Amino acid sequence: MRSWKKLVLVVAALLALVSVTACGKTTSSTATSSNKTIVIGSSGSDYQIWQHIAQSPQAKKAGLKLKVKQVADGNVTNSATAEGQLDVNAFQSYAYFEQYNKANPSQKLAALGTTYLEPMGLYSKKYKRLSQLPDGATIGISNDPANATRGLLLLAAAKLITLKPDFNALSTVKDIQSNPKHLKFKEVDPSVQVLPDLDAGLISNTRALDGGLNVLKDSLVHEKLSQDTRANVNILVTAVKNKNKLELKKLVTLYHNSTIQAWIKKTFSGTKIEVNKPISYLQKK
């Protein structure tokens, strides 16, 4: 009887040892995973933001090692993310992301979380108020389809034009339903340098900031966060296979850290409006 008791005790001890060893291996594996450097592709002011975040005490406290690469072309950046050359990218709106996924079904990406709304604005060097725009005014509109559509939606919100009921992310000036001020549209490379030749121009906030313009103070009218502009909210993006990785999800929380947000607000004069919402908020109902 005693021998059986001894055998039971020995087996129990061995099982406990195996359990401790397994737990030790799991902990070690997790630590190795969390110590991996996350490579983020970004551009413009987003690059500046993520450079700051990468070097911040908040990133260190979160146990995140970040390397930020400056990128230029959006499609190339998304492709590099899908192929694993970049772990995450931070440059695009939800609308841009959706268009990319539709055009590239074999390299689909996943949205990790929201960051901010960077309002598009209508600017003019000739007029101080929207009501001063004359009949037949020439408006500069981006030659980039996503920004062009966004600009038309802004003009519609300002009641300068109306759009056809089926207006969507692929629509153009041809989908304007009514144009009571007889506005003319000129496709331009979206930069502030084109303004002197136009009555007004639709400019993204990134370009406006580059030209020393503050969308909240210098524009005739600008976007505000609403159901109509939610697709313009910027997001963090990764490859579909990586969407559930804990260390990547931590980036969203890190971005919305109050100290990080205070720095962003001060650095960009409040023009990057924080949006801390679930991805489902951006999706069409």
N, C-alpha and C positions, 0 to 999 in steps of 0.2 A: 504493500500500500504506500509505504514511504517512497519507494522508487518511482511510483507513478506521480506522486506529488512533486518529486525532484524534477522529473521529466517535464511536467507542466510548467514549472517555474523556469526551466532552461529555455523552453520554447517561447514563453512569454517574454523573456529577456531578449532573445534573438529578434523577435518581432519588433520590440521597442527600438532595438539598435538599427534595424532596417528602416523603420519609420523615421528616426532621427536623421539617418544618412540621406534618405530620400528628400526630406525637408531641407536639408543642407544643400543638396544639389539644386533643388527648385529655387531656393533663395539666391544661390550663386548665379543661376541662369537668368533670373529676373534682374539682378543687379547688372549683369553684363549687358542685357537688353537696354536697360535704362541709361547706361553709360554711353550708348551709341550716339555719335554726333548726328544731329538732324540737319540735313542740307535743305535750305529754303531758297527758292528762286524768286526774285522780286525786282522791281524797277522803280525809278523815280522816287517820289516821297515815301512810297512803301518800303523801298530799300533802306532809306534813312531810318524809318521807324524800326525795322527789324534788326538793323545794325545796333541801334540803341538797346532794343530788347535783349539781343544776344549777349551784350556786355553788362546787363543789369544785374543787381543783387537778387532781384525777383526770379530771374531765370536760374541763377545758381541755387537759390532756396528751393525751387521746384525740381532740382536735379536734372535740368535740361542743358545739354551742350549743343549750341546752335552755330551753324556756319551759313552765312548769307551770301549768295551769289547774285551779282547784278546781271539781269537779262534784258533783252530788248523786244524781241518779237513774241507776241502772245501765243500764237499757234505753236511755235517752236518750244516755248516754255511748257505748254500743256503736254506736248508730245514727249518732252524730256521727263516730265512728271509721270506720265503713263508708263514710260519705259524704265523708270526707277533711277534715272540719273539725278533726279531731284526727289526728295521725300515729300516736300510740300511746296506749293507756290502761293504767293500773296500779291495779286495785282489786279484781279478781275472781278467784275460784277456777276451776280447770279445769272443775269440775262446772257452775258458773254459765255459763261460756263455752259448754259443750256444749249446755246447755238453750237459750241464746240462739240458737245456730246452727240448732238444730232448729225453733225457732219463727219464725225469720227467714231462710228459704232464699234470699231475693233480696238479703240484706245480710250474707252470711257473712263471718266474721272468721277470722284465722289467729293461732295462738299462736307468739310469738317465742321464749320461753324461760321457765324457772321462776324464782321469786324465794324464797318462803318458805312454810312452814306456820304459820298463826296458829291455835293450838289452841282449839277450842271447849271450854268447861268447864261443869260443873254446880256451881252455887254455892248456899250457904244461909246465912242469918243466924241460923237456929235450931239447926243441927247442925254439929258439927265434923268428923265422920267419916261416910263413906258408909254404914257399918253401922248408924248411928243413925237413918237414915230409917225412919219408922214405916210399918206396913201402912196402905194407903189414903192415903199422902202425895200432896199436890197439887204437880205439877211444871209450871212455866211453860215453854211451848214456843213458839218463834217463829211468827208468822203468815205469815212468808215461807217458801214451800214448800221452797226449797233448804236453808235453815237448819234447818227442821223435820225434814227427812229426815236431815240430818247429826246432829241432836240424838238422834234415835231410834237411829242407828247407834252413837253414843257410849254410850247406855244399854244397848244390846245387848252392847257390848264390856265393859261393867261388870257384865254378867250380871244386870241388873235386869229385863230383858225378853228375849224371843226374837222374831225376825221371820220372816215367811213366806219360804219359799225363793225366791220370785220378787220379793222386795223390791228396789225400784230407785229411781232419782232422783226419780220422780214419786209415790212411795209416801207414805202418811200414817199416822196413829195407827190407822186401820182395818186396816192391814197388820201389826199386832202379832199374833204367833201365841200367845204365852203371857205372862201378867202376874202372876207368883206373889205379888207384894207388893200387887197390886190398886191400882197407881198410877193417879191421876187426872191428866188433862192439861187445862191451861187455855191457850188461845191468847193470846199477848200480843205487844205491840209490844216487840221485843227490847231492853230497856234495864234497867239495874241498879235503877232506881227501883221496879220491880214486886216485888222480892225480899221486902220485909216482909210482903206479903199471901200469900206462898206458902211451902211447906215447902222448896222448892228451885227453881232456875230454870236453864235452859240458855241460856248467853249467849256470843255471839261474842267473840273477844279484843278486837276494836276497841271494842265497847261496854264491855267490862270495863275496858279501859285508861282510857276516858273517865270511868268511875266510880271510878278509883283502885284497881282490883283487879289482882292479878298472878295469871294463870292457873296458873303453876307453883307458887305458894305458897298461894293462897286458895281454889282450887277443891277440891271433894270428889273429883273425878276429871276428867281432861282427855284430849284426843286425843294420841296419839303417832304419829309417822310410821311407816306400815306399808302393806302392800298394800291394806288396807281404807280407809285415809284418804288415799291418794295423789291422789284426785280433788279433795281439798280444798286442795291446794297452789295458791298464788296464782301468776299468770302475767302476762307482758307480752303485750299483744294489739295487732294492727294489722289493716288491711284486707287481704284476700287478695292484691290486686294489689301490695301493698308488702312481702310477706313475705320476699322475697329481697334487699331493699335492705341493703347492707353497713352503712350508718350506723345503721340500726335494730337490726341484730344486735349492733352494738357496745354497745348499751344493756345487754344481758344481761351481757356481760363486765364492763362498768362497775359494774353493781349488785353483782357478786360480788368486786369489788376488796377486798383484805384490809383496807385502811384504812377504806373505806366500811362494811364489815361490822362492824368494831370500833366504829364510831360508832353503828350501828344497835343492836348488842348492848347497849351502855352506855345509850343513850337509852331503850330499851324493855325494859330489865331482862331480856334474854334471851328475851322472849316471842314474838319473831318468829324462828322456827327456820329457818335458811338451808337451802334445798334447791337444790342445783346439779346438776340432772339433765337429761337430754334429754327433750323432750316425749314421746317414745315410752314413757318410764317411767310416765307418767300414764295412758296409754291401756290399756283393758281387753285382757287377753291372750285 
